[in-house]
Structure formats: structure tokens, C-alpha cells
Amino acid sequence: MWWGSAFHAVHHLQYLKCPINGFIELPKNADIRKHKLSKMEWNVLKDFELILEVPHQAIMVLSSECLPTVCKYLAAFKQFYVTWQKICGDTNGSIICNYITMSRQA
């Protein structure tokens, strides 16, 4: 999976939330209003952005060099793992933690 692509798509959706909602609310767009995301759906997208940012940052670190070394891989993986542990330790991240734990076990 291209973590960067998924991360950027969700990140840009969050960035464009107000213009998207404004566009959907225009009277001439009544036919697409049924596709407007609810507050809960926007919150879920925000959670996905948080989850996808971790592997995206790790990939960016590893791809920034022409020939990454093992120590770069280990440092990037450690940061990747520590960040996800912080998310799991956060009280707001407890739901997200279930999905992160499942993905780490796969």
C-alpha cells in the first residue's frame, strides 16, 4: 500500500473540509447533499490521518537517502513504534489503538 498517497488524500480532505462542505451546501448541489460527511465521519477521517501519518513519516525518512543503512531502518522503525505506542497511551486514542494493535499482529 502506498501509505503516502493515502495519507495525503486524507490530509487534503481535512484541509479542504470547509470548502467541501460549503460546495455541497450550495442550492444547485442539492442532488449530492446526501453524500455530505457527518461530524462523526470527519472525526473518523481525522483518526485515519493520525494513523496513516506514522508509516508515512517512517517511509519519508527511509526514502530520503539513496542507500539507507540498517541503523536508519532501526531508528525509523523505533520512531514508528514509539509514536504508535503514544497514540495507544492517549485516552482519545484508545479506539484507534485496537486497530493499530491488530495491524502490528498481522
CNS distance restraints for C-alpha pairs under 8 A (distance, minus, plus):
assign (resid   2 and name CA) (resid   6 and name CA) 6.53 0.50 0.50
assign (resid   3 and name CA) (resid   7 and name CA) 5.92 0.50 0.50
assign (resid   3 and name CA) (resid  52 and name CA) 6.45 0.50 0.50
assign (resid   3 and name CA) (resid  55 and name CA) 6.51 0.50 0.50
assign (resid   3 and name CA) (resid  56 and name CA) 5.49 0.50 0.50
assign (resid   4 and name CA) (resid   8 and name CA) 5.97 0.50 0.50
assign (resid   4 and name CA) (resid  52 and name CA) 7.85 0.50 0.50
assign (resid   4 and name CA) (resid  56 and name CA) 5.10 0.50 0.50
assign (resid   4 and name CA) (resid  59 and name CA) 7.91 0.50 0.50
assign (resid   5 and name CA) (resid   9 and name CA) 6.10 0.50 0.50
assign (resid   6 and name CA) (resid  10 and name CA) 6.26 0.50 0.50
assign (resid   6 and name CA) (resid  52 and name CA) 7.28 0.50 0.50
assign (resid   7 and name CA) (resid  11 and name CA) 5.91 0.50 0.50
assign (resid   7 and name CA) (resid  49 and name CA) 5.96 0.50 0.50
assign (resid   7 and name CA) (resid  52 and name CA) 5.30 0.50 0.50
assign (resid   7 and name CA) (resid  53 and name CA) 6.09 0.50 0.50
assign (resid   7 and name CA) (resid  56 and name CA) 6.86 0.50 0.50
assign (resid   8 and name CA) (resid  12 and name CA) 5.93 0.50 0.50
assign (resid   9 and name CA) (resid  13 and name CA) 6.23 0.50 0.50
assign (resid  10 and name CA) (resid  14 and name CA) 6.30 0.50 0.50
assign (resid  10 and name CA) (resid  45 and name CA) 6.61 0.50 0.50
assign (resid  10 and name CA) (resid  46 and name CA) 7.76 0.50 0.50
assign (resid  10 and name CA) (resid  48 and name CA) 7.43 0.50 0.50
assign (resid  10 and name CA) (resid  49 and name CA) 5.84 0.50 0.50
assign (resid  11 and name CA) (resid  15 and name CA) 6.25 0.50 0.50
assign (resid  11 and name CA) (resid  49 and name CA) 6.08 0.50 0.50
assign (resid  12 and name CA) (resid  16 and name CA) 6.04 0.50 0.50
assign (resid  13 and name CA) (resid  17 and name CA) 5.94 0.50 0.50
assign (resid  14 and name CA) (resid  42 and name CA) 7.71 0.50 0.50
assign (resid  14 and name CA) (resid  45 and name CA) 7.57 0.50 0.50
assign (resid  14 and name CA) (resid  46 and name CA) 7.05 0.50 0.50
assign (resid  16 and name CA) (resid  20 and name CA) 5.96 0.50 0.50
assign (resid  17 and name CA) (resid  21 and name CA) 6.11 0.50 0.50
assign (resid  18 and name CA) (resid  22 and name CA) 6.00 0.50 0.50
assign (resid  19 and name CA) (resid  23 and name CA) 6.00 0.50 0.50
assign (resid  20 and name CA) (resid  24 and name CA) 6.26 0.50 0.50
assign (resid  21 and name CA) (resid  25 and name CA) 6.16 0.50 0.50
assign (resid  21 and name CA) (resid  36 and name CA) 6.98 0.50 0.50
assign (resid  22 and name CA) (resid  26 and name CA) 6.55 0.50 0.50
assign (resid  23 and name CA) (resid  29 and name CA) 7.44 0.50 0.50
assign (resid  24 and name CA) (resid  29 and name CA) 5.75 0.50 0.50
assign (resid  24 and name CA) (resid  30 and name CA) 7.35 0.50 0.50
assign (resid  24 and name CA) (resid  32 and name CA) 6.66 0.50 0.50
assign (resid  24 and name CA) (resid  33 and name CA) 5.57 0.50 0.50
assign (resid  24 and name CA) (resid  36 and name CA) 6.74 0.50 0.50
assign (resid  25 and name CA) (resid  29 and name CA) 6.71 0.50 0.50
assign (resid  25 and name CA) (resid  30 and name CA) 7.24 0.50 0.50
assign (resid  25 and name CA) (resid  33 and name CA) 6.72 0.50 0.50
assign (resid  26 and name CA) (resid  30 and name CA) 7.14 0.50 0.50
assign (resid  29 and name CA) (resid  33 and name CA) 6.50 0.50 0.50
assign (resid  30 and name CA) (resid  34 and name CA) 7.97 0.50 0.50
assign (resid  32 and name CA) (resid  36 and name CA) 7.47 0.50 0.50
assign (resid  37 and name CA) (resid  41 and name CA) 5.65 0.50 0.50
assign (resid  37 and name CA) (resid  42 and name CA) 6.38 0.50 0.50
assign (resid  38 and name CA) (resid  42 and name CA) 6.35 0.50 0.50
assign (resid  39 and name CA) (resid  43 and name CA) 6.22 0.50 0.50
assign (resid  40 and name CA) (resid  44 and name CA) 6.22 0.50 0.50
assign (resid  41 and name CA) (resid  45 and name CA) 6.26 0.50 0.50
assign (resid  42 and name CA) (resid  46 and name CA) 6.24 0.50 0.50
assign (resid  43 and name CA) (resid  47 and name CA) 6.31 0.50 0.50
assign (resid  44 and name CA) (resid  48 and name CA) 6.26 0.50 0.50
assign (resid  45 and name CA) (resid  49 and name CA) 6.13 0.50 0.50
assign (resid  46 and name CA) (resid  50 and name CA) 6.35 0.50 0.50
assign (resid  47 and name CA) (resid  51 and name CA) 6.25 0.50 0.50
assign (resid  47 and name CA) (resid  96 and name CA) 7.16 0.50 0.50
assign (resid  48 and name CA) (resid  52 and name CA) 5.93 0.50 0.50
assign (resid  49 and name CA) (resid  53 and name CA) 5.94 0.50 0.50
assign (resid  50 and name CA) (resid  54 and name CA) 7.10 0.50 0.50
assign (resid  51 and name CA) (resid  55 and name CA) 7.81 0.50 0.50
assign (resid  51 and name CA) (resid  84 and name CA) 7.96 0.50 0.50
assign (resid  51 and name CA) (resid  96 and name CA) 7.75 0.50 0.50
assign (resid  51 and name CA) (resid 100 and name CA) 7.82 0.50 0.50
assign (resid  52 and name CA) (resid  56 and name CA) 6.17 0.50 0.50
assign (resid  53 and name CA) (resid  57 and name CA) 6.00 0.50 0.50
assign (resid  54 and name CA) (resid  58 and name CA) 6.44 0.50 0.50
assign (resid  54 and name CA) (resid  80 and name CA) 5.92 0.50 0.50
assign (resid  54 and name CA) (resid  83 and name CA) 6.96 0.50 0.50
assign (resid  54 and name CA) (resid  84 and name CA) 7.26 0.50 0.50
assign (resid  55 and name CA) (resid  59 and name CA) 6.09 0.50 0.50
assign (resid  55 and name CA) (resid  80 and name CA) 6.59 0.50 0.50
assign (resid  56 and name CA) (resid  60 and name CA) 6.16 0.50 0.50
assign (resid  57 and name CA) (resid  61 and name CA) 6.26 0.50 0.50
assign (resid  57 and name CA) (resid  80 and name CA) 7.95 0.50 0.50
assign (resid  58 and name CA) (resid  62 and name CA) 6.31 0.50 0.50
assign (resid  58 and name CA) (resid  76 and name CA) 5.43 0.50 0.50
assign (resid  58 and name CA) (resid  77 and name CA) 6.91 0.50 0.50
assign (resid  58 and name CA) (resid  79 and name CA) 7.60 0.50 0.50
assign (resid  58 and name CA) (resid  80 and name CA) 6.15 0.50 0.50
assign (resid  59 and name CA) (resid  63 and name CA) 5.92 0.50 0.50
assign (resid  60 and name CA) (resid  64 and name CA) 6.03 0.50 0.50
assign (resid  61 and name CA) (resid  65 and name CA) 7.78 0.50 0.50
assign (resid  61 and name CA) (resid  76 and name CA) 6.74 0.50 0.50
assign (resid  62 and name CA) (resid  68 and name CA) 6.23 0.50 0.50
assign (resid  62 and name CA) (resid  72 and name CA) 6.93 0.50 0.50
assign (resid  62 and name CA) (resid  73 and name CA) 6.68 0.50 0.50
assign (resid  62 and name CA) (resid  76 and name CA) 7.09 0.50 0.50
assign (resid  63 and name CA) (resid  68 and name CA) 7.52 0.50 0.50
assign (resid  68 and name CA) (resid  72 and name CA) 6.08 0.50 0.50
assign (resid  68 and name CA) (resid  73 and name CA) 7.09 0.50 0.50
assign (resid  69 and name CA) (resid  73 and name CA) 6.49 0.50 0.50
assign (resid  70 and name CA) (resid  74 and name CA) 6.16 0.50 0.50
assign (resid  71 and name CA) (resid  75 and name CA) 6.05 0.50 0.50
assign (resid  72 and name CA) (resid  76 and name CA) 6.03 0.50 0.50
assign (resid  73 and name CA) (resid  77 and name CA) 5.99 0.50 0.50
assign (resid  74 and name CA) (resid  78 and name CA) 5.98 0.50 0.50
assign (resid  75 and name CA) (resid  79 and name CA) 6.25 0.50 0.50
assign (resid  76 and name CA) (resid  80 and name CA) 6.08 0.50 0.50
assign (resid  77 and name CA) (resid  81 and name CA) 6.06 0.50 0.50
assign (resid  78 and name CA) (resid  82 and name CA) 5.99 0.50 0.50
assign (resid  79 and name CA) (resid  83 and name CA) 5.96 0.50 0.50
assign (resid  80 and name CA) (resid  84 and name CA) 6.43 0.50 0.50
assign (resid  81 and name CA) (resid  85 and name CA) 6.21 0.50 0.50
assign (resid  82 and name CA) (resid  86 and name CA) 6.24 0.50 0.50
assign (resid  83 and name CA) (resid  87 and name CA) 6.36 0.50 0.50
assign (resid  84 and name CA) (resid  88 and name CA) 6.25 0.50 0.50
assign (resid  84 and name CA) (resid  97 and name CA) 7.95 0.50 0.50
assign (resid  84 and name CA) (resid 100 and name CA) 7.34 0.50 0.50
assign (resid  85 and name CA) (resid  89 and name CA) 6.14 0.50 0.50
assign (resid  86 and name CA) (resid  90 and name CA) 6.29 0.50 0.50
assign (resid  87 and name CA) (resid  93 and name CA) 5.41 0.50 0.50
assign (resid  87 and name CA) (resid  94 and name CA) 7.78 0.50 0.50
assign (resid  87 and name CA) (resid  96 and name CA) 7.76 0.50 0.50
assign (resid  87 and name CA) (resid  97 and name CA) 6.89 0.50 0.50
assign (resid  88 and name CA) (resid  93 and name CA) 5.44 0.50 0.50
assign (resid  88 and name CA) (resid  94 and name CA) 5.65 0.50 0.50
assign (resid  88 and name CA) (resid  96 and name CA) 7.14 0.50 0.50
assign (resid  88 and name CA) (resid  97 and name CA) 4.69 0.50 0.50
assign (resid  89 and name CA) (resid  93 and name CA) 7.04 0.50 0.50
assign (resid  89 and name CA) (resid  94 and name CA) 7.26 0.50 0.50
assign (resid  90 and name CA) (resid  94 and name CA) 6.67 0.50 0.50
assign (resid  93 and name CA) (resid  97 and name CA) 5.94 0.50 0.50
assign (resid  94 and name CA) (resid  98 and name CA) 6.89 0.50 0.50
assign (resid  95 and name CA) (resid  99 and name CA) 7.39 0.50 0.50
assign (resid  96 and name CA) (resid 100 and name CA) 6.37 0.50 0.50
assign (resid  97 and name CA) (resid 101 and name CA) 5.93 0.50 0.50
assign (resid  98 and name CA) (resid 102 and name CA) 6.27 0.50 0.50
assign (resid  99 and name CA) (resid 103 and name CA) 6.19 0.50 0.50
assign (resid 100 and name CA) (resid 104 and name CA) 6.20 0.50 0.50
assign (resid 101 and name CA) (resid 105 and name CA) 6.33 0.50 0.50
assign (resid 102 and name CA) (resid 106 and name CA) 6.40 0.50 0.50
